[in-house]
Amino acid sequence: MGMFSTQGTGETTDRKESTLKKLERMNKALSHEEPDRVPISDFFWGSFIENWRKDLGLAEDANPYYHYELDWIATVPNMDPHIRSFETIRETEEEVVVKTGFGCTMRKRFDRPMPEMSAWDIDSIEKLEAFEFDDANDKRRYFEGGDNQIAGVGDGFERNSAPWLDTIESLRPDFPVYGSMIECSECLTRLIGQENTMLWMGLYPDRMGECINRIGQFYLDCAKAELKAGAGLIDGFVIWGDVAYRNGMFFSPDYWREYFKPWVKAIVAECHAKDLPVIYHGCGNVHKILEDYIETGIDALNPLEAKADLDTVNLRREYGHRLGFCGNSNMQVWETNEKDKIRTEVLRKLNAAKGGGYIFQSDHSVASNISGETYDFIVKLVREYGNYPIDLGEFEENI
């Protein structure tokens, strides 16, 4: 784990005193020291934000990050293998179908929370082997606006996303701002689809391994270019990389260790060389590779899905302070909107924050079926009981 400067690495003259306090809070927590209180933030669906405004009677431009003075925020540059505008295949009032720089055809229905990936230009391993990436150092990824899949097609739909560096500069007066990059598995899901990914690993393990290494090198180069573009302006880094589902990993842990793990470790090393902490976002049941995540040097694991049998209190007992945790508050409990159940869930998980090493968040993201009142209640609970030294009363557990 890293030991990070509580003052950050970038210029601080344009930052509010409250922002510097947030940065100190985050860096102490990720260094397994106890700050003034447990950091809190989250990832919010656009549909939740709309409902939250209505539920709490807030202004049309109200934003939960600003409203609650949350402690950190993640940003994404253009990670598309090919830098290009979306090709619009169909657009109606109900939906839009586009092809992205991944060569992925995506259908976004506006009445549904997430898009559907329906087709990929790369439909054979031969095409994957022949695929060429645009330059990782292309300035358009970091300094210019435009369409890109990860920023543009999700629970919302956005054309011409703002330049990444402009986003950083607009946010950093108010928040610790993290850059981010996907890793090999996330790329493959978008580039060839998850079914082809697993099928070709089984049919052509060595050939796929070579392809994964090429992808890994590309995204390592992208991470290096991003760190250079954001030098002095970013406070940390997120690696996005789903490799598991509810019951276990998508593929063999040994295969992951051989081909995927080295590239994660390399990105972490680049970040740590610049004194930046790293949060790895990987969904699903990753029990089998938790020791490996520790070996890569990541500072915290997110989102730690409770529905995938991950529990930060138990993990703290098992792994001590060798790994930080970011997330794990059970969304399925939040979805009940029942305060007694939510109180028990939130306060019990705060046991994992003893000694630092914990950032409070949901176990994935805040979806539209969470009421505004519920999220408001959760933030107030964390702010009341998350002050150090932590005293959880009847919810106290020995770690």
N, C-alpha and C positions, 0 to 999 in steps of 0.2 A: 504494500500500500504506500501511497505517496504521503509526504508531509508538506502541505501546501502553505505558502505565505498567506497570512490572514489579511494582507493588504492587496493581494492580487498582483498580476504581472503587468497590467496595462496602465495607461495614464489615468489618473483619478480626478483631475481638475474639473472635468465636466460631469462628475457624478455626485449625486446627492449624498449627504451624510447617512441617510437611511439606507441607501443602496450599498454603501461601503460596509454598513453593519450587516446587511444581508450576505454580502460576500464573505465577511469574516465568519458568519454563522455557518454558511455552506462549507467553507474550507476547513473550519474546525471539526465539523461533523464528519467530513470525509477523511480527516486525519485521525479519527477516533479520539477526539477530545470533546468535552462537553462545552458547547457554546452557551449563550444566554437561554435559548430555547430551541426546541426541535424545529428544523426547517420544514416548510410545507409548500407544496405546489402541486400541479397536476397537468394532464393533457385533457383538453375540453373539446367535445363535439360541438360543432356550430349549432346544431339543433338544441343541445342543452343550453347554450348561452342565450338563445332566443327565449326559451321557456323560463330560464332563470330571471331574465329581465322582467318578463310578465309577472312571474310569481312574486317577485319582491318589489314590483312597481318602480323599476329603475329606468333610466333614460335609454333611448334606443341605441346609443353608442356605448353603454356601460360594458366594462370588460372585467372579468373576474380577477385577472392578474393585477390590475390596478386597484380594483375595489377592495380586495383583501390584502394588498401589498404582499403578494406571494414572493417566495424567496429565490426562484430561478426560472428561466425560460429557455427552451431549445429552439434553434433555428436550422433551416436546411438550405444549402446551396443547390444548384442544378447538378443532379447526379445522373441524369440520363446518359446512357452510352453515346447516343447521337444527339447533338444540340440542334433542335429544330422545333418549329411551331407544331402544335397538334394538327393532325389531318382530320377534319370533321367529316365523318361518314354519314351521320344523321343527326338532326337536331330538331326537336319539337318542344312544345311547352311542358311535356311530361318527362323527357329524357334527352340525353345527348350521348352519342357514340363517337369516340375519337380514337385515333392511333397516335401513340406517344413516341418519344425518342428511344424507348426500349423496343420499338417495333411491336408493342402490345396493344391490341384492340380492347378498349374499355367502354363499358356501358354504364352510365351514371343515371339512374332514375332519381328524380328529385324528391320523390315521396319515400325513398328508402335511404337508410343511413349510410350504407357503404356501396362502392361500385363493384361491378363484376368484370373480371378479366376473362375474355371469351375466346381470344385467338392470339397467336404469336407468329411473327414472320419467321422466326427460327423454329422449324418443326422437324429437324433432324440433327443428329450429332455432327454430321458433316458441315452443316451450316453454322453450328456453334463453333466448330474448330476454325472455320474460315472467317468468323466475324471479326471486324476491326472496330476498335473504339475510337471515338474522337479524342483529341488531345486532353489529357487530364489538366493541363496547365492553361487551357483556353480561358481567357479572362472573362468570357461571357458567363461562365459558371458562377463567378463570384462578384462581378462588377456590373453586370447588365441584367435587365429584366427580360422576361420571356416565359414561354410555356415550359413546364417540366412536370413529370408525372407525380412525383412525391408531394410537391407543394400544391399541385393543381387539381388532382383527382383523388378525393378521399370522401369524408362525410359531407364535404361541400364540393363545389366545382368552381375553379378560378382560372381564367385566362390571363396571360401576361403578368405572372407573379413579379413582385418588386425585386430589384437587385438585392442579392443577399447582403452585401456590405451596407446598403442603405438601411435594411432592416436592423442589422446589428447596431448601427449608429443611432437609430431612432429609439431602440430599447435600452441601451446601456446606461443612460442617465438614471433609469429607474430600477433596473434588475441586473443581477449577475446573468450574463448571456453565454450560452453554450453553443458552439458550432456542432456539426454532426456529419456522419458519413455512414452509408450502408456497408455491410460486408458481403461476402460471397453468396451466402444463402439467400439474403434479401434480393440481391441482383438476379439470381437464377429464377426465383419465383416470378419476377417481373419480365425477365428476358425470354424464358422458355416455358414457364408454368411449373407448378409443383409436381404435377403428375409426371411430366417428362423428366424433371430433375431426378426423381427417385427411380423411375424406370431406367434411365440411361446410366445412373450409378450402378444399378444391378447388372445391366447388360454389358456396359463398357467401363468398368471401374477405373482402369488406368487412363483411358482417354479422357474420361470426365475429370479425373484428377488433374490432368494437364490443363484442361479448360479452366478448372477452378483456380489453379495457380496463376493463369493469365488474368483472370478476373480479380484475384487478390492483389496482384501487382498494380492493376489499373486503379483500384480503389485506395490502395496505399499511396499511389502517386497523387490521387485526388485529395486525400487527407493532407499530404504534405503541402500541396498547392493552397488548400484552404487555410491551413495554419499560417502560411506565409501571407496570404491575402488579409487574414484577420489578426495579424501580429499586433499585440498590444491592445486589442479590442475585445477579444473573447476571454472568458474566465474558466472555461472547461469544455469538455467534448463528450458527445454521445455517439456510441456505435450502435446502429440498428441492425439486429440480426436474429430473426426467429429461426430456431432449429428444432423446435419441439411442439407437441400438441398436448392434449389433456392427460394422456397416459404415459407419454415418454417421448423419445426423440424421433424425428422423421427418418433418420438413418443411423447406421452403426456409430456408436461413440468413437470406436477406433478409426473409422473413416473420417469423422469430424476432426479427430486429433491429428491425423496425417495431413489433411488438405485445408481445413478451415482455420484451425486454431493458430497456426503460425502467422497468418495475416492479421488476426485480431491482436496478437501479441506485438506485432510490428507497429500497428497503429498506436497502441497504448504506449509503446516506447517513444514514438515521435512526440506524443502529447506530453509525457512525463519529462522529456528532455527540455520542454518549454514550460515546465512547472504547472501544467494544466491537469486537473483531475479528470478521470474518465468514468462515465456511467454507461454500462452496457445494457441495452434494452433487448431482451430476448424472451418471448412469450413461451408458455407451456411448461411441462414438467422436465426440468433440467437437472434433476438430482444426480444423474450419472456423470455429469461433467462439472459439478460445482468445484471440485478440487482443481480442475483444469482452468476454470475461470480465475480462481485465485492465482494460479501459476502464470496466467497472462499478465497479471498486474493490475487488472481493473480495480477501481476504487469502490464501486457500488454496482449491484445488480438490480435491474428493474425489468418488468413490473412485479415479478414474484406472484404469479396468479394463485390466489387461494384455491380456486376451483381445480387447479392442477396439483393439489396437495402440497403446496408450499406454505410454510408458516414461519414468519420471521422470529417469533419468540423461540420456537424449537430450533430453528437454524442458528440463532445466536448461541444457544446452549451447545450445539454440536460444533460450530466453527469458531466460536469466540469472536474476537475482533480481527480476524484474518480477512474479512470481507465486509464491506458496507452494504446496507440494504436501502432501497429506494422504492417504496410502494407497499403492496401486500394487504392494504385494507380492502376487505372483501366487498366487491361491487354487488354481489348477490344479496348481501345484507343491506347495503345502501338502497337497493331497489325496492326493499319492503317499505321504505319511508317510515319505518316504525322506530321512534326515538329510543326506546329502551334497548332494542336489539342493536341499534347502531352505536349507542353509548358503550355497551359491553364490548362490541367489536373494536371500536376506536381505542378505548382506554387499555384494553388488554394488549393490543399491538404496540402501544407506547412503551411497554416493558423492554422492547428490543432497542430502545433509544438510550438505555442506561450505558454510560461510558462513551457516548457519541456513536457515530457510525450508522445513523439512521435518518432518512428523509421521509417525512410522512407524505404519502400519495395513495391513490387508489391502486388496485391490483391490475389495472390496465389504463382506463381513461374514463372520463365522466360522461356518460351517455344520456340520451334524451329522456329516459324514463326515471332519472333521478330528479326529484323536485328541487326547485330553487331553495325552498325552506330547508330541505334535508342537507344540501351542501353548506348552506349558511350555518346550520347547527353543527356540522362536522368541523368546520374551520374554528368556530368558537370553542368547541371542546378541546381541540388541539392547542389552541392558544391559552386556554385556562389550565390544562393539565400537563402541557408539554414544556413548562418552565423547569430549568434545572435549579436545585436537585429535584428530580422527578419523584413525586409522591402520588401514587395511584389508588391509595386507600384499599378498598375491598378488591380491586383488580390487580393489586401488587402480586408479582410472581418472582421467585428467585431465578436469576439467570446464571 
